[in-house]
Amino acid sequence: MPLDAICLTAVANEIRLAVVGGRIDKIHQPGRDEVVLAVRGAENCKLFLSANPSHPRAQLTELSRENPDKPPMFCMLLRKHLTGARILGIEQPPMERVLRIVMEAMDELGDRVERQLVLEAMGRHSNLILLDGEGRIVDCLRRVDSDMSVKRQVLPGLFYRLPPVQDKLDPAQMSREELEQELQRAPEESQADKWLLDSFGGLSPLVCRELAFRAGGSTDIRLHQMGEQGRARLLDELERLMERVRNNNFTPTVIKRENKPADFTFMPVGQYGGAAQVCDADSFAQLLDGFYATRETMERVRQQGQDMIRTVTNARDRTARKIGLQEQELEATRDRELLRQKGDIITSNLHAMTKGMARLKAYNFYDPEGGEIEIALDPLLTPQQNAAKYYKEYNKAKTAEQMLTQQLEKGRQELEYLNSVLESIALAEGERDLQEIRQELVETGYVRRASKAKGREKKVTSKPMEFRSTAGLRISVGKNNAQNDLLTTKMAFKSDIWFHTQKIHGSHVILWTEGGQPDLQSLNEAACLAAWFSQGRESAKVPVDYTPVKFVKKPAGARPGMVVYTTYETAWVTPDEELVKRLKVK
């Protein structure tokens, strides 16, 4: 869910305890709309600020994010003004999704000055804005001019103004009598949760549904169905919520479906019953790291690799269409024997034919029942030339079958390779991984090398993913075809065990045996990793082939990542995300 105002209040309390009094040591901008402040204080920590329209938020984080080779201009600006700054406080306007980080910094003359970093976590209007001591905008992630908004511009040099206030009430500032009057004005047919959402600011749909559920036993109950007692309970629940906010009584709560995080909030919820698992987290930092880690990685890869995905997808679709046409042409060559037979029948009936005939009706000596056959002729050709024409078409079809069979084999290998590249892009964890895949596509001819970069481009290499089995054996997983080749053909010893999903695109996995005999649990865990890092990730059971590396060979001229193997065994395993997290080397 989007971070609502109350949830942001809960997160801000956690941030305040960790960073106030500390100094900003380092500043990074790993994504287009993400900033990480490394704060040095009693305990060192990292403050993550995101103005991403899909998931804006502020939080403490322990995740390591890959930074670009060259820091963006906004990052350089923040480093200039905020490096070494002391954090004085964290402020939030009541019931607003806005967070101010107030700091004391040093200007170019060495004087102490006030700086503010304002996060507006408001969906598609999210922004991160740097203010000077007078409240003027130094710069921001997204500049908003008069063409984009008539009501409020966000541009360097202008005084900062809070976003326009929504036409909603602040329940924390209302008495019981005022709440009752507001409820009396509500339409009787309104759903209780919708009335709460439309009337009061700072409440998310999830929280409104929970209040309605607690008051009336259902998330979609209407006001007229609740009766006087139900309405009173609804206001009681709203007041209890505001009391929780005033007392900073928050519980980091995550809602899971099929063991995957689906939503989160700041208090226990009971509306889902047995349809979801509701779990408490140790902190909002832990909750938000776990909730957004996979989503952000996938989105970052999708943004950075969008052009590459489009290029590979177009090449794959083009190859698939070409294979379909070739299969149709190959099917047409299956009837070539009939062409040869017609040539033979014409040859045996030359004595009865004359030039100018359009059809020949003759005895079919190839028919077991001895029937007749009609053969179309070209009137402009002699009988001998008509026979030669059928023999020529027969030989052409025979040659076409051989060529099409070879082309189809190459086409299917190319299609398999392109699908493996798309899988590699999905496994990419950052810009370096994507650059390595782009490099591979340049070398294989699918992406054109920039003319200016010829001969002086920098070779990009990244490391395979590393895991450690329960028994302590090292397991390596390739993230792309280049890493798969490196692991299997260069790094692994002949006695190490190689894993790959059977007839499914996926990563090469190496279980390093260190010259010994691996235990069954390590073999099973390596097979589970191979299943997880493949296109079979969502399946209940996945077949994984495994064999010593000495039985895995790379044919001459094969595409990157393509190998053949013999003398293997197959294990059927279940992809397990929790196992992947547990075995991953930090």
HELIX and SHEET records of a PDB file:
HELIX    1   1 ALA A    5  VAL A   19  1                                  15    
HELIX    2   2 MET A   73  LEU A   82  1                                  10    
HELIX    3   3 GLY A  123  HIS A  125  5                                   3    
HELIX    4   4 PRO A  171  GLN A  173  5                                   3    
HELIX    5   5 ARG A  176  GLN A  184  1                                   9    
HELIX    6   6 ALA A  192  SER A  199  1                                   8    
HELIX    7   7 PRO A  205  GLY A  216  1                                  12    
HELIX    8   8 LEU A  223  ARG A  246  1                                  24    
HELIX    9   9 GLY A  273  ALA A  275  5                                   3    
HELIX   10  10 PHE A  284  GLN A  304  1                                  21    
HELIX   11  11 GLN A  306  ALA A  332  1                                  27    
HELIX   12  12 THR A  333  ASP A  335  5                                   3    
HELIX   13  13 ARG A  336  SER A  348  1                                  13    
HELIX   14  14 LEU A  350  ALA A  352  5                                   3    
HELIX   15  15 PRO A  383  LEU A  427  1                                  45    
HELIX   16  16 GLU A  431  THR A  444  1                                  14    
HELIX   17  17 SER A  451  ALA A  453  5                                   3    
HELIX   18  18 ASN A  481  ASP A  485  1                                   5    
HELIX   19  19 LEU A  486  MET A  491  3                                   6    
HELIX   20  20 LEU A  520  TRP A  532  1                                  13    
HELIX   21  21 VAL A  549  PHE A  551  5                                   3    
HELIX   22  22 GLU A  577  LEU A  583  1                                   7    
SHEET    1   A 4 ARG A  23  GLY A  31  0                                        
SHEET    2   A 4 GLU A  34  ARG A  40 -1                                        
SHEET    3   A 4 CYS A  45  SER A  50 -1                                        
SHEET    4   A 4 ARG A  57  THR A  61 -1                                        
SHEET    1   B 5 ARG A  86  GLU A  91  0                                        
SHEET    2   B 5 VAL A  98  MET A 106 -1                                        
SHEET    3   B 5 ARG A 112  GLU A 120 -1                                        
SHEET    4   B 5 ASN A 127  LEU A 131 -1                                        
SHEET    5   B 5 ILE A 137  CYS A 140 -1                                        
SHEET    1   C 3 LYS A 260  THR A 265  0                                        
SHEET    2   C 3 THR A 253  ARG A 257 -1                                        
SHEET    3   C 3 GLN A 277  ASP A 280 -1                                        
SHEET    1   D 2 ARG A 359  TYR A 363  0                                        
SHEET    2   D 2 GLU A 372  ALA A 376 -1                                        
SHEET    1   E 6 MET A 465  ARG A 468  0                                        
SHEET    2   E 6 ARG A 474  VAL A 477 -1                                        
SHEET    3   E 6 VAL A 509  LEU A 511 -1                                        
SHEET    4   E 6 ILE A 497  THR A 501 -1                                        
SHEET    5   E 6 VAL A 542  PRO A 548 -1                                        
SHEET    6   E 6 GLU A 569  VAL A 573 -1                                        
SHEET    1   F 2 VAL A 552  LYS A 553  0                                        
SHEET    2   F 2 VAL A 564  TYR A 565 -1                                        
END                                                                             
